[in-house]
């Protein structure tokens, strides 16, 4: 007697991206124990799926073994392309947006432990759920994830690095790690893709930034604490206020001196700089130690140097 096939849900975005080539049949569920095939393997099913989505269908299924083989193949192909020296940084970010498997391998290559990457992803999900429950941040966060998805992926990179840094601090706890991830996801929810371009262009001259970009750390804190809301801790607020500060005192919006920066803020700033430089190198992992040496010349004292020290300890 033949074994009954086991089915699994297929994310709609996978069909939309690969709908002309998926090597598995697609099914709709009619009842708890009955499914009907609506698309054949290797047929162009984009239009078919779009038709059912318009009719209100929210779930598409495939035979689990067939789908997992496809996912494994796609991850191998994406990983190969990601590590190809001819693939641009922009293309690599797009690959990271479509495959957590590639993101995980990329971070492991620069010495971040897999457990830190997995924890960052879990805390990002938990933080996202909290942010989405708060009426003042729910819609802005959804818009940010949709319009600035590459920045959201970058936050997962930075968050994974920060999680590895916490491993080398005696006072770390799950709640403290959670606060760091909340700050990472909330800090830029008022910005648009054009605003991120402006930030990059005016990195060394923040006074030239548009007023709303220059003030966004303070504006985000005002947003998340309005009407006396206390869903987010003081730690989260400080990290958001300080995430664009610099050790030379020319950051913004407060020009906070290196003697006054909080350690958790310094950890995020150092992790940001490390990831930015890895992205600028098109993820040339042979340059990892060169990047760390460059950071020694930037983060020289106080909590910045403490943060850099735990970064070095957190990278295998």
N, C-alpha and C positions, 0 to 999 in steps of 0.2 A: 504493500500500500504506500503510495507516494506521500511524503511529508507535506503538510499544509504550509504554504509560503507565509513568511512573516513580512509584514509591510511596515513602512516608516513614512513619516511626513517628509516632503521635499520642500525646502524654502522657495517661495514664489520667485525671489530674486535670482535663484539659480536657474530656474526655467527661463526667466527673462534674459539672462546673460548667455545661456548655452542652448536655448530652446531649439535651434536648428540642428543640434548635433548630439543631444543626450542619448547615450547608448542603453537606455532602459525604457520599458513601457511605463505609461502614466495611468493612474487610476483615480476615480472619485469614489468616496464612500457613500453607499446607499443606506446602509444600516450598520449596526455594531459588527455583524459577521459577514457582510456582503459588500464587495467592491466591484466596480465596472471599469473596464479599460477604455480610456478616451484618447490615448495616443500611443503609437507604436515606436519602438526603438529606432533611432536615427531618422525619424520623420521630423519635418519642421513643425513643431507643436506650439510655436509662439502665438499664432493667431487663435488656435484652439483654446489654449489656456487663457488668453485675453478675453475670449468669448465667455468662458465660464466665470472668470473674475467679475466681468460686467454683470453677470446674473447673480452675483453675491456669494459665489463659492470662495471659501477662505482656506481650504486645505486640499492639497494635491498629494497623492501617495505613489510610492514605487515599492517593488520588492526589495527588502532591506539589503540583501546580499549584492544585488545588482547596483544599488545606489552607493553602497560603501566602496565597491570596486571603482566606481566612477570618481568618487571623492578622492580616493587614494591616488588615482591616476592624475587628476587635476592638480592635487597638491604637489606631486612629483614634478609635473610640468612647470607649475608656477615657481616652485623652489629652484628648478634649473634656470629659469629665466631670471629670477631675482638675483642669483649669484653670477649671472653672466656679466662680464665687464662692459659689454656693449649696451646694457639696459640702463636707461637714464634714471636719475633720482626720482623724477616725477612718475615714471612707469613703475618704479619699485614701490612707491607709496600706494599707487593704485592696486598693485598686487597684494600689499599688506591689508588693504581695505577688504579684499575678497577672500583672504585665507588666514585664519588664526594660526594654522599649522606653520605657514611660512613666517609669520610674525614671531612665533615661538622659536623657530630655528634661527632666525636672524639674531634674536637676543641671546640665545645660547652661544652663538658664535662670538659675541663680544664678552662672554664670561658671566652672563646672568643665569643663575640657577633656574631650572624649569619650575621649581616650586614657587619662586618669586613671581614668575610670569603668570602661572595659574592663579595665584592669590590675587594679583593685580586685576586679572579678568573677573574673578569672583567679586572682589570689592567694588569694581566698576559697575557691575550689575546691581549690587546691593545699593550703592550710592545713587545710581540712576533711578532706582525705584523710590528712594527717599526724596530725591529732587523732584521727581514727577508727581509726588503727592502734595507738594507745596504749591499753592495756587499762584504764587508770584513767580515761580521759576519753571513750572511745568511746560508751558507753551514755548518759552524761550529756549529751554533745553532741547526740546524736540526739534525746533528750528535749527539750532546749532548743530546737532548731530546730522541733520539732513543736508544743510548747506555747507558745513565746514567739516565734512567727514574725515578729511585728511588730518585735520587738527585733532579730532577725536582719537584717531589711531595713534597720533603722536603722543597723546596723553597716556595711552596704554603703554607705549614705550617708556615714557618718563616714569609712570607709575610702577612699572616692573623694576626699573633701576632703583627707585626710592624704596620699594619693598626689600630689595637686597641690601640696601644701606641700613635699614632698620635692624636687620639680623645682627648687626655689630654694635647695637646700643643696648645697654642693660635695662633702660627704662621703657623700651618699646612694649606695646601691647596691641591687641587686635583693634581696640577702639582708636588708638593713636594712628594706626595704619589706615583705618577707615576714614579718619579726619583728613589725612593727606590726600586720599583718593577723592573725597568730596570736594576738596579745594581745587584739585586738578580739573575736575569736570565742571565746576561752577565758574571758575575764574574768568573765562572769556565768553560767557554765553550772550553778552551784549554785542559781540563783534560779528562783522560780516566777512566774507572772503576778501573783499577789497580792504577792509581794515587790517587783516593779517598781512596783506601786501605792503601796506603803509608801515606797519611795524617793522617789517624786514628792511624796507628802504631807509627808514630813519632810525635804525638800531643805534647808531652812534650819536644821533642828534635828536633825542626824544622831544625836545622843545618844539620841533617842527611838526610834530604829530597833530592831527585834528584834535580839537578839545575833547570830543567824546571818547576818542581812543586814549588820550593821555589820562583822562579821569576814570576810565572804565573799572579799574580795581576798586576804587571807592564807591562807584555807582552800583557795582554788583553787591557789595556789602550792604549798602542802603536798601537795595531791592530785597535781599534775603532776610533782612531784619525789620522790615516795615511792619507796622501795626503790632510791634512788640513780639514778633515771631522769634522763638528760641529753638527752632529745629536744628540749627547749626551752631556748633560750639565756638568759643572765642578763638581757639586754635585755628579753626577753618577760616574765620574772618581775618585773622592776622596773616595767614599764608596767602590769602587772596589779595589783601592790601599790599603785600610786599613782593609779589611774584615777579615784578619787573624792576626791582631794585638791583643795584650793582655794587660791588665791593669798593669801587672808586668814588661812590657817592653821587654819581651822575645818572642813576636810574630814575624811575618815576613811579608814582606821583610824589613821593615824600622825600626823595634824596636821603634815604635812611643810611646813616654811617655804618661801617662794618662792625663797629662795637655795639650797635643797637639792634642788629638784625636777629630775629629769632632763629634757633637752630633748625627747626622744621622748615622755615622759609628758606634758609640757606641750603638745606638739602634739596629742595625743589629747584632752586636757582642753579645749583651745581649740576643736578641731573639734567635740567633743561639744556645747559651749555654743552654737556657731554653728548647728548642725543643730537643736538643741532650740528655739532661738528662731525658726528658719524654720518648724518644725512648729507652734509655738504661734501663729504668724501665719497659720496655714492656708495656708502656702506662698505668701504674698503677696510676689511677687518684687520688687515696687516698694519693699519695705521692706528690701531687702538691705543697702544702704548705711547705713540707720538702725541695723540690727543690728550692723554692723561698728563704727560709732561708739560704740554702747553697750559693746561689748567693750573699747574703748580705756579706758573707765573702770573696767574690772574687772581686766584683765591689764596691769598698769602697769610691771612691771620684771622683770629677770632673764630666765630662760628662757621665762617666760610671755609677755613682750613680744616676745622673739625669735620665738616660735611664732606670735603674732598678726601679726608683720611678714611672715612667709613665707606666712601665710594670705592676707593682702592682696595679696601678689605673685602668688599662685597663682590668684586670681580675676580673670577677664578683665572 
